[in-house]
Amino acid sequence: MVRDRARRGQVEQAEVVAAAQAGDEAAFGLLFEEYRRELRVHCYRMLGSFEDAEDQVQETFLRAWRRRETFQGRSTFRAWLYRIATNACLDLLDRHPRRPRPRQEPVAASVDAASAPTTQIYWIRPYPDRLLEPAAPGDAEPDATVVAKETIELAFLTAIQHLPPRQRAVLILRDVLGWSGQETADLLEVSVATVKSALQRARPTMRAHLPGRRSEWAPSADPSADERALLQRYIDAIEQADPDILAAVLREDAVQTMPPEPIWILGGEAIVEGWRWAMVGPEAWGDWRVLPTWANRQPAAAAYLRRPGEPVFSPSWLSVLRVEDGLVAEITTFGEDVFPLFGLPATL
């Protein structure tokens, strides 16, 4: 029965492909939508920016529609779209090269900075978890390899941005999506030997830039009860303006970054001190309300601030938390401009 359903599905898709090739725009749009979510994740891994990924998915749609007659069925329609999407990203990166910036001294530090990252990926942006899931009941579930936590976490995204674009494409196709060397070579129009060489150079770079506990990754549950509990304690710390609660959820060597700003803070104690004046000091900004959310398969907190004399709470910042051993190891804080991506309210 399962085989029969799969066979019917293949026949139905073949019919839609034929209609799309013949110029049926509605059929083409329907077919493309089946792959939009995974293509967006693919472009996001390539580019590190959700907004740029959205743009390149749209560019992929336009290129695919214009070139629909070139699809000859020698590969799957999915592989054909991945080829177009990958090339769209590579073209963008060729036109607008991005290189990690040397990281300045931290604005505050309470631990030795010798082992801290020396570069900053200033273009990194969060990916809302709500857009990783099916858009409506009955939609196909995304392939597990496409949305795997370990390869969409900000730590992984930051590390992969250190690779040259074509090495990045090879590593994503081979190590993340599980494509064969031949499939990857066909997509990139290079030899299998070139793919193998690129992968051999890419993997050590990844290990050098991943956090120590992330140099090897394995499947994990999303989200865990412990992560939810830790996120709530972090929220309590902000809403109650309690530096002691905040200190209790942070690792001693925790790091906070604020892309695209070059500001970063090293050490749990330094992070707490930085927050103390904003929460309870003589220059406290006001009252806070914080909503839980999820980004990059990680717990995140969206903070709203009501300044003295103001009637409502307005968006302020969104922090994505990386958790190790039940404590926050890294906080990546983004501005309020990301709130619409998460479907968050304009005010509280």
Secondary structure as GFF3:
##gff-version 3
##sequence-region A 1 348
A	DSSP	alpha_helix	2	21	.	.	.	ID=ss1
A	DSSP	alpha_helix	25	33	.	.	.	ID=ss2
A	DSSP	alpha_helix	36	47	.	.	.	ID=ss3
A	DSSP	alpha_helix	50	66	.	.	.	ID=ss4
A	DSSP	three_ten_helix	68	70	.	.	.	ID=ss5
A	DSSP	alpha_helix	77	95	.	.	.	ID=ss6
A	DSSP	beta_strand	101	102	.	.	.	ID=ss7
A	DSSP	beta_strand	108	109	.	.	.	ID=ss8
A	DSSP	beta_strand	119	120	.	.	.	ID=ss9
A	DSSP	three_ten_helix	129	131	.	.	.	ID=ss10
A	DSSP	three_ten_helix	149	151	.	.	.	ID=ss11
A	DSSP	alpha_helix	154	160	.	.	.	ID=ss12
A	DSSP	alpha_helix	165	171	.	.	.	ID=ss13
A	DSSP	pi_helix	172	176	.	.	.	ID=ss14
A	DSSP	alpha_helix	181	188	.	.	.	ID=ss15
A	DSSP	alpha_helix	192	209	.	.	.	ID=ss16
A	DSSP	three_ten_helix	212	214	.	.	.	ID=ss17
A	DSSP	alpha_helix	225	239	.	.	.	ID=ss18
A	DSSP	alpha_helix	243	249	.	.	.	ID=ss19
A	DSSP	beta_strand	250	257	.	.	.	ID=ss20
A	DSSP	beta_strand	264	266	.	.	.	ID=ss21
A	DSSP	alpha_helix	268	279	.	.	.	ID=ss22
A	DSSP	beta_strand	287	295	.	.	.	ID=ss23
A	DSSP	beta_strand	298	306	.	.	.	ID=ss24
A	DSSP	beta_strand	314	324	.	.	.	ID=ss25
A	DSSP	beta_strand	327	335	.	.	.	ID=ss26
A	DSSP	three_ten_helix	336	342	.	.	.	ID=ss27
###
